[in-house]
């Protein structure tokens, strides 16, 4: 199923050799969201909401086409020179139909640890709600300037927090963050995926 959406980098061609799989993708100059957050410290609420919505539109499009990204994070969100928002890096994306929806073998983890959902960390089956979780963590970072797991030194510590502790409220770091955005982050990142958006 072809993916063509203004908020998703287009895959133009795939070549396979005996040793490599090569992908030709749309060129869109600009920088990634992580670089923008590092430069600004945190984003203005209006900018964060705009970027969040564009990522959500892109995710809705790929999810409707039975694709799960599995690695949503600020460095995989491109902001073009025109200010357009595009989701990058489908290197570990999977079709939902593959292997009868069993996208992860038991004990296997794919993705970047700070943005992983509890089910990814535990090597369980995942679905589109894992992308929603990762988007919630990304939104938290946009509003606060830091990852909710900033300063932790071991993967075990991060895994434990992801599985058992809710994200701290963004408004604790920045009291200007309104309650409804705390709610959006909390609902997107709840441990029980049945309770997410």
Buried (B, 14 or more C-beta within 10 A) or exposed (E): EEBEBEBBBBBEEEEEEEEEEEEEBEEBEBEBBBEBBEEEEBBEBEBBBBBBEBBBBBBEBBBEBBBBBBBBBBBBBBBEEEEEBBBBBBEEBBEBEEEEBEBBEEEEBBBBBBBBBBBBBBBBBBBBBBBBBBBBBBBBBBBBBBBBBEEBEEEEEBBEBBBEEEBBBBBEBEEEBEEEBBEBBBEBBBBEBEEBE
